[in-house]
């Protein structure tokens, strides 16, 4: 399994711990539900890939890993 696939799996596991109806702000000042975020990541579309990238960067900042 590739590094990206492992990261995607980690992000999906993290997102699935959240309330699916909770809203988060996207970069375009648009509220998106956790359920929608999961769908984009699962579909591996451009927005889904950006979600994975952003979540991994956030985890790196929180853990102090570069």
C-alpha positions, 0 to 999 in steps of 0.5 A, a space after each residue: 500500500 502506498 504512503 498516500 493510501 495509508 494517509 487516506 486510511 488514517 484521515 478517513 478513520 479520524 473523520 469517522 470519529 466525528 459527528 457526520 452532520 457537523 460542519 467545517 469550513 472549506 477554503 472557500 468560506 463554505 460549510 461542508 459536513 463531515 459526511 461530505 468530507 468523507 465522501 470526497 476522500 473516499 471518491 479520491 477526487 481533487 477536493 478529497 486529496 486536498 482534505 487528506 493533505 490538509 489533515 496530514 499537515 495538521 497532524 504533523 503540526 500537532 505531533 511536531 513531525 515535519 
